[in-house]
Amino acid sequence: MKKIATTPGPWRRTEWESPTSVDGVIQVVADARGCGLFESLVHGRSPRTVANARLAASAPALRDAMAALVAEWDATGRISGGTIEAARKALGGE
């Protein structure tokens, strides 16, 4: 399988001050160094805007979990409980 080049994780959701935003902040997804990767097109702290930023910030963990599932399936034809639990954690589950 071809490796896709991405900005290394972890990524995180953060807020930056913005004088143009209704409530003075924008949602930003930043890399491990704190460099902004992108910002939300809808500024502010609405639940939907924050949820979208959290989802985007989880991209590296989701990609790693998916890669582990595919690799294990290709190698063994089955998926172990540990791999499922890692995927569940990447999705934000318990």
C-alpha positions in Angstrom: 0.0 0.0 0.0 1.3 3.4 -0.9 2.1 5.7 2.1 0.3 9.0 1.9 2.3 12.0 2.9 0.6 14.0 5.7 1.7 16.4 8.3 2.7 14.3 11.3 0.3 14.1 14.2 -0.8 14.7 16.8 -3.0 17.5 15.6 -5.1 19.5 18.1 -8.0 21.9 18.0 -7.2 25.3 19.4 -8.7 28.8 19.4 -7.0 31.9 18.2 -8.2 35.4 18.7 -9.8 37.1 15.7 -11.2 40.6 15.6 -13.4 39.6 12.7 -15.2 36.8 14.4 -18.5 37.3 16.1 -17.3 36.1 19.5 -13.6 37.0 19.0 -12.2 33.5 18.2 -11.6 31.2 15.3 -11.2 27.4 15.5 -7.8 26.3 14.3 -6.3 22.9 13.8 -2.6 23.0 14.7 0.2 20.5 14.4 2.4 19.3 17.3 4.5 22.4 17.0 1.5 24.7 17.3 1.6 25.8 13.6 -1.9 26.3 12.2 -2.8 23.8 9.5 -6.1 25.4 8.7 -8.9 27.3 10.3 -12.7 26.9 10.3 -14.5 28.8 7.7 -17.3 29.4 10.2 -15.8 31.4 13.1 -16.8 31.2 16.7 -17.5 28.6 19.3 -20.7 27.1 18.1 -21.0 23.4 19.0 -20.9 22.5 15.3 -17.8 24.6 14.6 -16.0 23.1 17.6 -17.1 19.5 16.6 -15.9 20.0 13.1 -12.5 21.3 14.3 -12.2 18.3 16.7 -13.0 15.9 13.8 -10.3 17.5 11.6 -7.8 17.4 14.4 -8.4 13.6 14.8 -7.3 12.9 11.2 -3.8 11.5 11.9 -5.2 9.2 14.6 -8.0 8.0 12.4 -5.6 7.4 9.5 -3.3 5.4 11.7 -6.2 3.3 13.0 -7.5 2.6 9.5 -4.0 1.7 8.3 -3.6 -0.8 11.3 -7.0 -2.3 10.5 -6.1 -2.8 6.8 -2.6 -4.1 7.5 -3.9 -6.7 10.0 -6.7 -7.8 7.7 -4.2 -8.2 4.8 -1.8 -10.1 7.0 -4.2 -12.4 8.8 -7.7 -12.2 7.3 -9.0 -11.1 10.7 -9.1 -8.1 13.0 -8.0 -8.5 16.7 -9.7 -7.0 19.6 -6.6 -4.8 20.3 -6.8 -3.3 16.8 -10.5 -2.7 17.2 -9.9 -1.0 20.6 -7.3 1.3 19.0 -9.7 2.3 16.3 -12.4 2.9 18.8 -10.1 5.2 20.8 -9.2 7.1 17.6 -12.9 7.7 17.1 -13.2 9.1 20.6 -14.9 6.1 22.1 -14.3 4.5 25.4 
